Structure formats: structure tokens, C-alpha cells
Amino acid sequence: MSHTELSEVELQNLLDAITQRVVCDQEAVEGILRHYEANHEKLAPYARLIAHLHEVLVPQQPTSTFTHDLKRELIGQQQRSLFNWGGFPIRAQIAAVAAIVAGFILLLRRRSGAEIEMPDSLDIPALQQ
């Protein structure tokens, strides 16, 4: 099996085999490389890189919150909230809350029968007729 030059597919298959051996904790990587002695110099850096990455990269378990959020995002479920404020800038959110509060206050004042007092210094010709 010693070819002078590996095709792209053969190289990918060889690197996959080396990766599988390293992941399965088998020390037979050198045995695989012996079959490709003509390309040993080309393949050795890849084998070292695969082994080093296997040592350095530690598998992590995702948190349950992350898993739940990812599942909801992937299947397209909406968050259960009355309003979706996330798409608005903070200034627009503050303005909307202020408008709601002001409207509520005006509504309460109108229902309670209290009149809005106008200052005497205002001259409004349309209202004086």
C-alpha cells in the first residue's frame, strides 16, 4: 500500500483512521504509518497533531440550561412570555414603559374626576374663545 503520493480521499481516510485509533486509546498509530512509509514524513506531523489535540481537548458535558435552550431554538419553540422586548433597543423599551405609565396615570385621573390644572401664564387663544 505504499504509494508515492496519496490522493485527497486516501489522505482523509488515513487521518480518520489515525484519529479513531487515538480516540480509542490504541497505540497502533505507528503501525498505520508503517503501511505508508513512502509518505511517513508527510503524515507524521498530522499524527502528532491528532495525538496532541486528543490530549489537550477535554470532553465537556453541556449544562441542562444550555441543552434546553438549544433544543428550543432548534425546534423553533417560542419563549413563553407576554411580550418580546428583546428586539427593541433599551431606549425604546424605556420610552414604551414611560408611555404606558403616563397613559395609566392619565386614565386614573380622568376616572377619578380630577381636573388637570392649567397654569395661568399659558396663553392659548383657541381655548379662550
C-alpha positions as CSV (number, residue, x, y, z in Angstrom):
1,M,0.0,0.0,0.0
2,S,2.9,2.3,-0.2
3,H,2.0,4.9,-2.8
4,T,4.3,7.6,-3.9
5,E,1.6,10.2,-3.5
6,L,-1.7,9.9,-1.6
7,S,-4.9,11.1,-3.2
8,E,-7.1,13.5,-1.2
9,V,-9.6,10.8,-0.3
10,E,-6.8,8.4,0.8
11,L,-5.3,11.1,3.0
12,Q,-8.7,11.8,4.6
13,N,-9.3,8.1,5.2
14,L,-5.8,7.7,6.7
15,L,-6.2,10.7,9.0
16,D,-9.6,9.4,10.1
17,A,-8.1,6.0,10.9
18,I,-5.4,7.6,13.0
19,T,-7.9,9.8,14.8
20,Q,-10.1,6.7,15.6
21,R,-7.0,4.8,16.9
22,V,-6.0,7.8,19.2
23,V,-9.6,8.2,20.4
24,C,-9.9,4.5,21.3
25,D,-6.6,4.8,23.2
26,Q,-4.9,2.4,20.9
27,E,-1.2,2.9,20.4
28,A,-1.1,1.4,16.9
29,V,-0.7,4.7,15.1
30,E,2.8,3.8,14.2
31,G,1.5,0.5,12.6
32,I,-0.8,2.5,10.4
33,L,2.1,4.9,9.4
34,R,4.3,1.9,8.5
35,H,1.9,1.0,5.7
36,Y,2.6,4.4,4.2
37,E,6.3,4.6,4.7
38,A,6.8,6.5,1.4
39,N,4.7,9.3,2.9
40,H,5.8,8.9,6.5
41,E,7.4,12.4,6.6
42,K,4.3,13.9,5.2
43,L,2.0,12.1,7.6
44,A,4.0,12.2,10.9
45,P,3.1,15.9,11.7
46,Y,-0.6,15.1,11.2
47,A,-0.3,12.1,13.6
48,R,1.4,14.2,16.2
49,L,-1.2,16.9,15.8
50,I,-4.1,14.4,16.2
51,A,-2.4,12.9,19.3
52,H,-1.8,16.4,20.8
53,L,-5.3,17.5,20.2
54,H,-6.6,14.4,21.8
55,E,-4.6,15.1,24.9
56,V,-5.5,18.8,25.1
57,L,-9.2,18.8,24.2
58,V,-11.2,17.5,27.2
59,P,-14.8,16.5,26.6
60,Q,-17.3,18.7,28.3
61,Q,-20.9,18.0,29.3
62,P,-23.3,20.8,28.5
63,T,-25.4,22.3,31.2
64,S,-29.1,21.4,31.3
65,T,-30.0,25.1,30.7
66,F,-27.9,25.1,27.6
67,T,-29.3,21.9,26.3
68,H,-32.9,23.1,26.9
69,D,-32.3,26.4,25.2
70,L,-30.6,24.7,22.3
71,K,-33.4,22.3,21.8
72,R,-36.0,25.1,22.0
73,E,-34.0,27.1,19.4
74,L,-33.6,24.1,17.1
75,I,-37.2,23.0,17.0
76,G,-38.4,26.6,16.8
77,Q,-40.4,26.9,20.1
78,Q,-41.1,30.4,21.2
79,Q,-40.2,31.6,24.7
80,R,-43.3,31.8,26.8
81,S,-43.6,35.5,27.6
82,L,-46.3,38.0,27.2
83,F,-44.1,40.5,25.3
84,N,-40.9,40.0,23.4
85,W,-38.9,43.0,24.4
86,G,-35.5,41.6,23.2
87,G,-35.7,43.0,19.7
88,F,-36.0,46.6,20.8
89,P,-33.2,48.9,21.9
90,I,-33.1,49.9,25.6
91,R,-34.2,53.5,24.9
92,A,-37.3,52.3,23.0
93,Q,-38.1,49.9,25.9
94,I,-37.8,52.8,28.4
95,A,-39.9,55.1,26.3
96,A,-42.6,52.4,25.9
97,V,-42.7,51.8,29.6
98,A,-42.9,55.6,30.3
99,A,-45.7,55.9,27.8
100,I,-47.7,53.1,29.4
101,V,-47.2,54.5,32.9
102,A,-48.2,58.1,31.7
103,G,-51.3,56.7,30.0
104,F,-52.3,54.8,33.0
105,I,-51.9,57.8,35.3
106,L,-54.0,60.0,32.9
107,L,-56.6,57.3,32.8
108,L,-56.8,57.1,36.6
109,R,-57.0,60.9,36.9
110,R,-59.8,61.1,34.3
111,R,-61.8,58.3,36.0
112,S,-61.4,59.9,39.5
113,G,-62.8,63.2,38.2
114,A,-59.8,65.3,39.0
115,E,-59.3,68.1,36.6
116,I,-55.9,68.9,35.1
117,E,-55.0,72.3,36.3
118,M,-53.6,74.6,33.6
119,P,-51.2,77.3,34.7
120,D,-52.5,80.9,34.3
121,S,-49.4,82.0,32.5
122,L,-50.2,80.0,29.4
123,D,-52.0,82.0,26.7
124,I,-53.9,79.7,24.4
125,P,-56.0,81.8,22.0
126,A,-58.0,78.8,20.7
127,L,-59.2,77.9,24.1
128,Q,-60.1,81.4,25.2
129,Q,-62.9,81.9,22.7
